[in-house]
Amino acid sequence: MKILVLCGTHTQPFDRLVDAAAELAAAGHVVTVQRGVSARAAPGCSVVDVIAPDALDALADDAEVIVGHAAPGTAFLAWERGLRPVLVPRSAQHAEHVDEHQSRFARAVQGRAIVVEDPARLALRIADMAGRAPTVEREDVAVSATFLREFAALADNVVAKARQADRKRARVRDVLQALGRRAR
């Protein structure tokens, strides 16, 4: 199968997904991987760090399967082509992101996507497809006002929590700096 793997452009590498892409290529799939900031080699894959929007559309149009970090853009890229995206969330536990919002997003769209929490299991999940691309009916992916409202609320919640955590870190830093000045 022709598989497009998107790691995204976040500032932390997603090496586990790059490794999983190489495993897909070793299994005989034709794999293009956009690896972002990762320096990890992906033997057997066509590798690019960043893909321009027009090139991304062309690669997506040609793909039978779109695998990617669990970001809304990746999901919509697949849905617009009648494909069910295979979402592999980045994990803060593995230093791939700042929090677990990608896992929350993936769970929120699980009925419209295939979610693979562990990239090491990606090749097995793709093999389970037995050469059949995971598709969805176009009606199933029509963006409804309700879905957009729910998604916007989820995104707002993630952003609010990140801002709250930033404020807490800033307060702790300020207190520690003040304590350091007094100790001298």
C-alpha positions as CSV (number, residue, x, y, z in Angstrom):
1,M,0.0,0.0,0.0
2,K,1.0,3.6,-0.5
3,I,1.3,5.2,3.0
4,L,1.8,8.8,3.9
5,V,3.2,9.2,7.4
6,L,3.0,12.7,9.0
7,C,5.0,13.5,12.1
8,G,4.0,17.2,12.1
9,T,6.2,20.2,12.7
10,H,6.1,20.5,16.5
11,T,9.5,21.4,18.1
12,Q,9.9,18.0,19.7
13,P,10.8,15.0,17.5
14,F,8.4,12.1,17.0
15,D,11.1,9.4,16.6
16,R,8.8,6.6,17.5
17,L,6.6,7.3,14.5
18,V,9.6,7.7,12.2
19,D,10.8,4.2,13.4
20,A,7.3,2.8,12.8
21,A,7.3,4.3,9.2
22,A,10.6,2.4,8.6
23,E,9.0,-0.8,9.8
24,L,6.1,-0.3,7.3
25,A,8.6,0.2,4.5
26,A,10.4,-3.0,5.6
27,A,7.1,-4.8,5.3
28,G,6.9,-3.9,1.7
29,H,4.7,-0.7,1.8
30,V,5.6,2.4,-0.2
31,V,6.1,5.0,2.5
32,T,6.6,8.7,2.4
33,V,7.4,10.1,5.8
34,Q,7.3,13.8,6.8
35,R,9.5,13.6,9.9
36,G,9.6,17.3,11.1
37,V,12.5,18.0,13.4
38,S,13.5,14.4,13.9
39,A,16.9,13.4,12.7
40,R,16.1,9.7,12.8
41,A,16.8,7.8,9.6
42,A,13.8,6.0,8.0
43,P,15.4,3.3,5.8
44,G,13.3,2.3,2.8
45,C,11.1,5.5,3.1
46,S,11.0,8.6,1.0
47,V,11.8,11.2,3.7
48,V,11.1,14.9,3.9
49,D,11.4,17.2,6.9
50,V,8.6,19.6,5.8
51,I,6.1,19.4,3.0
52,A,4.7,22.5,1.2
53,P,0.9,22.6,1.2
54,D,0.5,21.8,-2.6
55,A,3.0,18.9,-2.3
56,L,1.1,17.6,0.8
57,D,-2.2,17.7,-1.1
58,A,-0.6,15.7,-4.0
59,L,0.9,13.1,-1.7
60,A,-2.4,12.8,0.2
61,D,-4.3,12.4,-3.0
62,D,-1.9,9.5,-4.0
63,A,-1.9,7.8,-0.6
64,E,-4.1,4.8,0.2
65,V,-3.5,5.3,3.9
66,I,-2.7,8.5,5.8
67,V,-1.0,7.9,9.2
68,G,-0.1,10.8,11.4
69,H,0.3,12.5,14.7
70,A,-3.1,13.0,16.2
71,A,-3.7,16.6,15.0
72,P,-6.9,17.9,13.5
73,G,-5.1,18.9,10.2
74,T,-4.0,15.3,9.7
75,A,-7.5,14.0,10.4
76,F,-9.1,16.4,8.0
77,L,-6.5,15.8,5.3
78,A,-7.6,12.1,5.3
79,W,-11.4,12.8,5.7
80,E,-11.4,15.1,2.8
81,R,-10.2,12.2,0.6
82,G,-12.7,9.7,2.0
83,L,-10.0,8.0,4.1
84,R,-10.2,7.0,7.7
85,P,-7.0,8.5,9.2
86,V,-4.7,6.4,11.3
87,L,-3.9,8.6,14.3
88,V,-0.8,8.0,16.4
89,P,-0.8,10.5,19.3
90,R,2.4,12.1,20.4
91,S,3.1,11.6,24.1
92,A,4.5,13.9,26.8
93,Q,5.7,10.8,28.6
94,H,8.0,10.2,25.7
95,A,9.0,13.9,25.4
96,E,7.1,14.2,22.1
97,H,4.8,17.0,23.2
98,V,4.1,19.2,26.2
99,D,0.9,17.3,27.3
100,E,-1.5,14.6,26.3
101,H,-3.9,16.7,24.2
102,Q,-3.3,14.5,21.1
103,S,-4.5,11.4,22.9
104,R,-7.6,13.4,24.0
105,F,-8.3,14.5,20.4
106,A,-7.8,11.0,19.1
107,R,-10.3,9.6,21.6
108,A,-12.8,12.3,20.7
109,V,-12.7,11.3,17.0
110,Q,-12.2,7.6,17.5
111,G,-15.4,6.7,15.6
112,R,-14.0,8.5,12.6
113,A,-10.4,7.4,12.9
114,I,-8.2,4.4,13.7
115,V,-6.2,5.2,16.8
116,V,-2.9,3.5,17.5
117,E,-1.6,4.8,20.9
118,D,1.7,2.9,20.6
119,P,3.6,3.4,17.3
120,A,5.4,0.1,17.8
121,R,2.0,-1.5,17.0
122,L,1.4,0.5,13.8
123,A,2.8,-2.2,11.4
124,L,0.5,-4.8,13.0
125,R,-2.5,-2.5,12.7
126,I,-1.8,-1.8,9.0
127,A,-1.3,-5.6,8.4
128,D,-4.7,-6.2,9.9
129,M,-6.2,-4.1,7.1
130,A,-5.1,-6.8,4.7
131,G,-4.4,-4.4,1.9
132,R,-7.7,-2.6,2.2
133,A,-7.5,1.1,2.7
134,P,-9.5,2.4,5.7
135,T,-12.2,4.4,4.1
136,V,-15.2,6.4,5.3
137,E,-18.4,7.4,3.6
138,R,-18.3,11.1,2.6
139,E,-21.5,11.7,4.5
140,D,-19.8,10.4,7.7
141,V,-17.1,13.1,7.5
142,A,-19.2,16.1,6.6
143,V,-18.3,18.7,9.1
144,S,-21.4,19.6,11.0
145,A,-21.9,22.7,13.1
146,T,-22.2,20.4,16.2
147,F,-18.9,18.7,15.5
148,L,-17.2,22.1,14.9
149,R,-18.6,23.4,18.2
150,E,-17.4,20.3,20.1
151,F,-14.0,20.5,18.5
152,A,-13.7,24.2,19.2
153,A,-14.6,23.6,22.9
154,L,-12.0,20.8,23.1
155,A,-9.3,23.0,21.5
156,D,-10.3,26.0,23.8
157,N,-10.0,23.7,26.8
158,V,-6.5,22.5,25.8
159,V,-5.3,26.0,25.2
160,A,-6.7,27.2,28.5
161,K,-5.0,24.4,30.4
162,A,-1.7,25.1,28.7
163,R,-2.0,28.8,29.6
164,Q,-2.9,28.0,33.2
165,A,0.2,25.7,33.4
166,D,2.4,28.5,31.9
167,R,1.1,31.0,34.5
168,K,1.9,28.5,37.3
169,R,5.4,27.9,36.0
170,A,6.0,31.6,35.8
171,R,4.8,32.1,39.4
172,V,7.1,29.3,40.6
173,R,10.0,30.7,38.7
174,D,9.4,34.2,40.1
175,V,9.2,32.8,43.7
176,L,12.4,30.8,43.2
177,Q,14.2,33.8,41.8
178,A,13.0,36.0,44.7
179,L,14.1,33.4,47.3
180,G,17.5,33.1,45.5
181,R,18.0,36.9,45.8
182,R,17.2,36.9,49.5
183,A,19.6,34.0,50.3
184,R,22.5,36.0,49.0
